Amino acid sequence: KAGVTQTPRYLIKTRGQQVTLSCSPISGHRSVSWYQQTPGQGLQFLFEYFSETQRNKGNFPGRFSGRQFSNSRSEMNVSTLELGDSALYLCASRVGLAGDTDTQYFGPGTRLTVL
Amino acid sequence: AQSVAQPEDQVNVAEGNPLTVKCTYSVSGNPYLFWYVQYPNRGLQFLLKYITGDNLVKGSYGFEAEFNKSQTSFHLKKPSALVSDSALYFCAVRDISTGGFKTIFGAGTRLFVKA
């Protein structure tokens, strides 16, 4: 079974631009979560989608948004990029039907650099 | 509020020696605990989880973790370290307090295994 895939793997943008990152979950997984990883803040939860609905959201500004499609693929968008948005963005998927106990599986991440 | 702490930024161990990476947690209700490993420029790989049952949980690559409710700890262990175990290790707890799905990660512990 193929793992979680994320595209693109690397991205360079300038301040003020916007960016869209994509995540394809493991086949059969209906839940997708997004995390931001930085050296200073560690791993921070952005949001989780299940069946095209956002079920939970972390403490990030409204510039960070996401969506999920009917095939469970998810996109994350960051508008008006700031230097501090430079990070590794990780996507994780899980089946989503086992309550809180099932395991999340992570993709390789998208490395975003904002200049 | 749910939280998880990894008190050591770095752990150094000689190859062949046992290793321990420490994790303590704070949760309301039953703890759902996880360990992940991250290699350079990669996403997180699942190692093991504790949901319920035996306090000693066995996982991938020879790792195991001991759940201790009285000490609120979930330390990761391996009887004999390999150089290839050198990586960044994350302890995580499932946050169910908000009613949604959210995983809180520790700051990470970098493990160095010396040949």
Interface residues (C-beta under 8 A of the other chain):
Chain A: V4 Q6 S31 S33 Y35 G42 L43 F45 E48 F50 R55 N56 G58 L90 A92 D100 T101 T103 Q104 Y105 F106 G107 P108 G109 R111
Chain B: Y32 F34 Y36 N41 R42 G43 L44 Q45 F46 K49 I51 F90 R94 I96 T98 G100 F101 K102 T103 I104 F105 G106 A107 G108
